[in-house]
Amino acid sequence: MAFLRVNGVVLHHEFRGAAGKPMLVFANSLGTDFRIWNDVAARLGGRYRVLLYDKRGHGLSEATPAPYAMSDHVKDLAALLDHHRIEKAAVVGLSVGGLIAQGLAALRPDLVAGLVLCDTAHKIGTEESWNTRIDTVLEKGIASIADGIMKLWFTPAYRSPDNADFVGYLTMLTRSPVQGYVGTCAAIRDADLTESTRALKMPVLCMVGDQDGSTPPDLVRSTAQLIRGSEFRIVAGAGHIPCVEQPEAVASLIDTFLRDAGYVKSSQAAQSV
Ligand SMILES: O=C(O)CC1=CCC(=O)O1
């Protein structure tokens, strides 16, 4: 566990996995922290050097006052990588984390060897839907929307009060800092990455849970169709957060994609963070 001030904000982050192996960076979704990647990172840590971080306003990272811009999140991640002298990484992003990953690939293609875009799109939601959510959270708190959000995140089978993991992720959401949450809602509202994502040149895998209620398969497919040569996969038995519900399938898709893209062999010797 480490803290670092970059770009005017303190970011919480952690390196795991094997030193000297290819870098794999994970970016999490709205209302979650980097622990959503624990089960995937554990499966990949023997073959990759893993960097997990909490974006601003989430987890143990500082919650600067709302609103945020997507460029704030993108520049934070670029600064974190630059600080640690990471010259090349495969970047895995879930939902808003996928928007951050797309933004980083457009701003700093030198840093990004490949992208894994999970349950995300070039544009998520509408101005109206995000403004309604921001107003509701400011007025009534995050707990007031939590039941509805859980239906987007997880399948009916997972959403049982008897499932301790489900209760844990519900708690993760409701304990999110309000400024971080609504600040990031504003960043998503204002982000339309259609043109910059269309221009991406690196290998890209898009994946989505078959029961994702937030960025459904057809939306994620439309993002994959924007990017020449990208791959598209559907993860069975998952909602919006397949890394929690189906970590084995997600880890296997990431590993196979990065091996097929030649990332594992070509960069193995290059990074020793
Ligand atoms: O609405 C949600 O919580 C799902 C979501 C949309 C963007 C994101 O990061 O998560």
PDBQT file of the ligand as one rigid body, heavy atoms in Angstrom, charges set to zero:
ROOT
HETATM    1  O1  LIG A 301     -24.099   3.051 -12.540  1.00  0.00    +0.000 OA
HETATM    2  C1  LIG A 301     -23.150   2.387 -12.162  1.00  0.00    +0.000 C 
HETATM    3  O2  LIG A 301     -22.789   2.306 -10.984  1.00  0.00    +0.000 OA
HETATM    4  C2  LIG A 301     -22.380   1.668 -13.199  1.00  0.00    +0.000 C 
HETATM    5  C3  LIG A 301     -21.316   2.522 -13.708  1.00  0.00    +0.000 C 
HETATM    6  C4  LIG A 301     -21.391   3.439 -14.695  1.00  0.00    +0.000 C 
HETATM    7  C5  LIG A 301     -20.081   4.028 -14.881  1.00  0.00    +0.000 C 
HETATM    8  C6  LIG A 301     -19.286   3.295 -13.886  1.00  0.00    +0.000 C 
HETATM    9  O3  LIG A 301     -18.095   3.405 -13.665  1.00  0.00    +0.000 OA
HETATM   10  O4  LIG A 301     -20.081   2.429 -13.211  1.00  0.00    +0.000 OA
ENDROOT
TORSDOF 0
